[in-house]
Amino acid sequence: MYRFVLPTGWVAQLTPAQFDALTDVAKRWNLTNTVEVSPMFGGEGAVVVNVGTMYLAVETDGHVHS
């Protein structure tokens, strides 16, 4: 089970679609169980995650893009 936290250490408030998409990203990129995500500036609820070689954004509907 993955835990998605903000840089402050607080648990990120995600939609169910975001949680599922981030879980898929974490599995694909072999991330640790605790994954740090950041709010996307001007993203209306989207979050950004660093996967090592790039950043991926996850929209509230679960759409993932770089």
Order of alpha helices (4+ residues) and beta strands (2+ residues): beta-alpha-beta-beta-beta-beta
